[in-house]
Amino acid sequence: MPRKTQAIPVNHFGDESGAGISIERLSFEDLPDLGDWQQPERHERHSFFLLEKGSVTIEIDFERYHIKSPGAIYMHPDQVHRIIGFENVTVTAWAITNESLRSEYLQLLEDISPAAPVVLNPETFGLLYEATSLCIKITERKRDAVYQSLLKDHVNVLVGLIMATYIAQTKTTDKLTRSELVTKAFREKLARHFTRHKRPSDYAEKLHLSAAYLNECVKSVTGQPVSYHIQQRIILEAKRLLYHSNQSLKEIAAGLGYDDYPYFSRLFIKVAGIAPLTFRHKNRD
């Protein structure tokens, strides 16, 4: 069973480039005892993985994925994950901070998150392999006068290629309807403010809309009202903390903006269909 900590560990990537970027190609044989690899963690950056060979089993926010090469994985800094197992793996992993990402890419990553791993066709895999190989070669040229700019530019291209792959496979359209634009804007606000703002009217005010119109747009696009999405986001974070840390329910509730933790417990039961401590014990057994 994974080791529990007071808070979910954050993996701080090495940054020899000084550009808020790390990239490396790694190879592993089958390792039955993964040790620290199995511990749940978050990354402090946007992280990407190109699975070039072998297979990996990974858990991301309580969803288990078995990925065979060639494939790609994107993980948002909010997401908690742990490696379950892998076999004969070669993978290129890279990570980049918000500050080093092109602003439009940062917004697109927020739009596609959370994203499931994707299977790559041979043409797309070949392109991504060449792009990652070039980025790795650039990391070997640290003495170049424009090294940081070169690395930043090329890794952003690599991120763009991954996003294009995700967008193509999820059939995202370039032109969104008014309701889709409103829903997109709501999701962006929710990701930033869910620990502070709990009412649909809070988000309507931020978007300069009426609560009724916001709800109409979100429900027409997702099939669920604004309140549903607010509650789901809060409870997802509570599940992460219940499973991956040993914080008390009172501490978790307070961290999510609820001073009345009995009320928070009732909300958890309503949304998850199970009591929070029962969820913790069931998933740790």
N, C-alpha and C positions, 0 to 999 in steps of 0.2 A: 504494500500500500504506500502511496507517496507520502513523504515526510510533510507534516503540517508546520506552517510557520505563522507568526503573528500577522504578517501581511503577505500578499502574493509577491514573490521575488521578481525583480525587474532585471533582465539581462542587459548589462551595459556593454555594448560592442566596443572592441578596440578601435582606435581611430588614429592610426599612424599618419594618415594623410592630412589631418587637421582640417578636413573639409566636411566633417560630419557624415562621412561615408566609409563603409568597410565592404570588402568583397574578397572572397577566397573560394577555391575549388577544393573539396574534401572527398576522400574515399575511405570507406569503412567496409570491413567484412562483417559477417553475422556476429553480433555480440549478445548472448543470452542475458547477461546482467548489465543493464545500462547504467546503473548507479545514478549519479546526479543528472544524467540525461533524462531520466524519467520524472524529474521533479517539475511540477507545474511552474510556469513562468510567463511573464510578459516581456516584450522587447520595448526598449525606450525609443525605438525608431520604427519606421515602416520597413518590414522585412520581406524578402522575396527568396524563393528557392526554385532552382531549375534542376529537376531530378533527371539526370542524364543516364543513369544505369541503376538497376535493382528496383527495390520496392521499400516503401515506408508505411508504417501504420502510425497515425498521429491523431490525437484528440484535441479538437479546437472548440472551446465553449460547449463541452458536453456532447459534441458530435464526433463520432469516430470515423476516420477516413482511411481506407487502404489504397495507396497510390502506387501505380506501377509506371515505370519510365516508358516514354518520355512524358513528363508532366510538370506543372508549375503550381506554386502555392504563393499566395499573398496573405500576409497577416498584418492587420492594423495594430498599432500600439495598445489599444484597449483590450485586445483579445488575449485570453489565457489559453495556453496550449501545453501539451507534454507529449513526448515521443513514447509510443508504446513498444515499437520494435522496428528493426530494419534489417535488410539482407543484401549484401554485395552492392552497397550504394556508392555511387559517385554523384555528388551534388555541388552545384555552384550556389553559394549563399551570398546575398548582399543586403545591406541595410543603409537607410538614408534618413537624415533628420528632416523635420518640417522646413527648417531654414534653408537646407540645400536643395529641396525640391522646387521645381518650377511651380508657381502659384496655381496655374490651371491644372497641373497634375495633382497637386494636393487636393483640390476640390473634387477631381474625378475619383481619386482614391476614397474619399469620404462617401462618394455616391455609390461605389460598388461594394463597400464594406457593409456587412460581413460577406466574404466571398469564399465559396467552396473551391477546392483544388480543381484545376482544369487539365484535361488530357490534350496533348499537343499532336498535331499531325506532323509528318516528317518535314514538310517545308518550313512550318513555323518553328519547329525544334531546331532545325539547321540554322535558321536566322538568329535565334536566341543564343545558340551555342557559339556562333561566330562573334556575336556582340559581347557576350560575357568573356570570351577568350581575349578580345581586344581590350576590354576594361582591365583584365588581370595583367596584361602586358603593360598597360599604362602605369599600373601600381609599381612596376619595376623601374620606372623612370622618374624617381623622386627628385633627382637633381635637375630636371628640366625647369627652366625659369617659369613656365606656365603650367606646371604639374597639377596644381589644385584645380585650376580652371578646366584643364583637359579632362581630369577625372570626373569632375562635377558634370560637365557637358555630356560625356559619354554614358555615365550612369543614368542621367536623366533620359537619354535616348533609350536605354535599356528598360527603364520604368515605363516609358511610353509604349514600347513594344509589348510589354506584359499587359498594360491596360487595354491596348487595342485588341489583344487576344481575349481578355475577359469580356470586353464590350461586344465583340463579334459573337461570342458564344452565348451571351445573355440577350442578344438581339436588342440592345439598347439603341434607340433611334436618336438622330441628331436633333429633330424638331419635337419638342414636348408640348403637350396641350397645356392650357392654363391650369387645369387641376393637377397635372403632373408637376408643373413648375412649383405650385404652392406646396404640394406634398414633399417635393425635394427640399424646399426651403425649410419646411417644418422639421424634417428629419435632421437637417444640419443643426438647427437650433436645439433640438432634443438631445443630440449627441453631446452638446456643450453644456447644457443647463439642466439635465434631468435630476441632478442632486439638489437643485435649488427650487426649480419650478415644477409644480405638480398638477396645475390646473390647465385645462385647454385654453382658458381665457388668457393665461400668462403668455402662451405662445402666439395666440391671435394678436395680442397687443404688440409683441415684438415684431410681428410681420405686418402690422398696420392693417389688420383685417378684422372683420367681426368673427366672433367665436363660431357662429352658425355657419358662415361661409367656409371657414377653415375646416370645420368638421365635414361639411358637404364635399369639399375637394378631396380630403384624405380618405373618406369612406368610399367615394366613387373610384378611387385609384386602387386602394388596398382591400376594400371590403370590410374594413374595421374602422371605428371612430377614433378620434384623437386620444381619448382617455385610454383606450386599449393599448395604443403604442407607448404612451407614457408609462403605464403600469408594467408592460412587458419589459421595457428597458430597465426599469428599476429592479424588477425581480431577477432579470438576468444577472445584473451586477451583484445582487444579494446571493444568488446561487454560486457565482464565482467565489465570493468571499466565504460562504458557508463550507464549500468543498475544499478550497485551496488554502484556507487559513484557519487559525484557531481563535479568531476574534469571537467574542460573545455576541449573542443576538442583539443585545443592547448596544454594543459598540458598532455593529454593522448598521443597525437602524439609524443611529446618530450620524454615522458617516454618510448615509444616504439622505439625510435631512429630516429624520423622524425622531423627535424627542419622545413621543408616546410609542414605545416599542411594543406594547400589547396591540395597539392599532396596527402597527407594521406587521406583526405576526398574523393578524386576521387578514390583512391585504395579501400577504404571501400565500396563505391558504386559499384565498379566493382565486388568485391568479394561477398558482402552481398546482392546486388540488392536493396539497400535502403540507403538513406543518413544517416550518423551517428546520427545527431540530431533528424531526423525523427524516427530512431530506438529507441532512448532514449525516446522520447515522446510517441510513440506508445506503448512501453512496460511498461511505467509507468502509463498509463491510465487504 
